[in-house]
Amino acid sequence: MGPAADEESKPQAVTTLAPGESGYAGVVLSVADGSGTGGTTGRKLTVGFQGRTPHSSGGPSAIPQLPAGACTTTAR
């Protein structure tokens, strides 16, 4: 099991896309200030999607390519 979600990073607004529409999102994989310690190297990232109602499926998960050399995640 990976690190827990950052509960302080709640979405400011809900975005809804119709079938066939495109959307873009960012995922922060590390801290920029260098304060993280005890990280692990991740080689795969899976992004799940929420449907219109709570606990419903938003379709298949996405598995984006990670930067060369993988990514180091930090335990919080």
Summary of the structure (lengths in Angstrom):
residues: 76
radius of gyration: 14.6
end to end distance: 13.5
largest distance: 40.8
contacts: 99
relative contact order: 0.30
helix: 0%
strand: 13%
